[in-house]
Amino acid sequence: MEPLVMGMVNFDFDSKTATARSSRNESLISLLVGKQEFRTLGFDSKTVSGARTQFKGPGTVNGLSGYRYILTLIDGQAGRGGGIDRFRLKVWNEKTGDTVFDNQIGAADDADPTSVVGDGASIKLP
C-alpha cells in the first residue's frame, strides 16, 4: 500500500469516549485522506505528561486490520502547552513495518507534534 499523502486532512478525535473500559469498542480517530480511511480500534496505552498526551493502539486502513498507530497531542491551552494545539499521527502496517501515514515524517516516535490544529478546532484533553 502506498503511503497516505498529507494534504488537507479532516479527522475526528474524542478522548472522552475512549476510556480504558470502552477503548476496545470505540473509535478514537477516524481519518480520511483521499480514498484511504484509517480508524482506530481503541488504544492499548495512554501516557499523559503535562500538556502532552500520547495514545498507542491498533487500527484499520480501508477496513483491513493489522495496523498500529501513535497519536500525540499537545493541548496548547494547558500549562506549558505553548498556546497552540498540535497533533501528530503515525500509522504503520504491523507485519511489514511500512508507514502508511505520518504527518511528521522522519521524527522519532516520542517527538513532540508540530502540526497545528486549525479551522477553529481545538484539542481538549481530560
N, C-alpha and C positions, 0 to 999 in steps of 0.2 A: 504494500500500500504506500502510495506517495505521501510525503509529509503534508499536513494541512498548512496552507499559506495564510499568514495573518494579514488581514485587511481590516475592514470594519467588522468587529465581532460583537454579536449580541449573545448575552448569556444571562441565565437566571441563577441566583445563588441565595440560598436560605439556610442559615445555620440553625435557626430556631427549631425547624422540623427534624434536623439531623441529630437527635440525641443519641447517646450510647445505646439506649433501648430500642430506638426505631431506626438506627443507622443502616441496618441491613435491608430495610424495606422502602426507604425514602431516597429520592434522588437529591443530592446536594447541589449538583450542577447539571444544567442542560446547555450544551454549546453547539451552535450551528455555524459552520464555516463552509460557505459554498454548498455543496451537496453532501458534505460529511457532517454527521451528527455524533457528538460524544455525550454520554450520560454516565454519571457516577452511579455506583451501586452501594451507596453509603460510604463509610470510611472505617479504616482499621485503627487509625490513630489521629489524635488531635493534640497539638502542642501549642500552648499559649505562653508568650513571653512579652509582657508589656503590651504595646500596640500591635504586636505581630502574632498571627495565628497561622499554623500550618496543618493542613489535612493531608492524609495519605490513604489511598484505598484502591479498590477495583472499579472498573468501568467497562462500558461497551462503546464500540465505534460502529455506527450503522447497524446496531442491534447485535453485533458479534461480541461475545465475551473474550476474555484473555488480555485485557488491557489494564494498566495501572496508571495512577495519576498522583501528582503532588500539586496542591493548591496552597499558595502562600499569600496572605493578605496583610496589609497594614491599614489600620484604622487611623486615618490622618487626624481625627479629632481627639483621639486618646492621648494621654500623656506621652511625650516624646514621639508622637506619630508624625510630626512634621507638617501637619495641616493639610495634607493631600492623601486621599485614599488611593492605594496602589494594590495591584494583584499580579501574580504570576501563576500560570497554569502550564504544566508539562504532562503530556500523555505519551505513553510508550507501550509497545507490544511486549507482553510479559515473557513470551517464549524467545523472541528474536532480539529483544533489547532495542529495536529500532524505534526512534522517536517519531511519532506521527503528528504531534503538535507541541510547540514550545514558543511562547511569546517572549522568551528571553534566552534565545539560542546561545549555547556555549557557557552559560552561567552554571556555577555549582548548584546542586540541588538545594543547598541550605542558604543560597544567596537571597538577600532582600529583594523584593519585587521592585521593578522600575516603571511598569505600565500604569498610567494614571486611569482611574475610573472616571469616565466623563459623562456628558449629557444629563447632568442632574442626578445621576445615580450615586448612591453612597453605600459604603460598607458599614454595617452596624454589627458589631460582634458582642456576644454575651460576655 
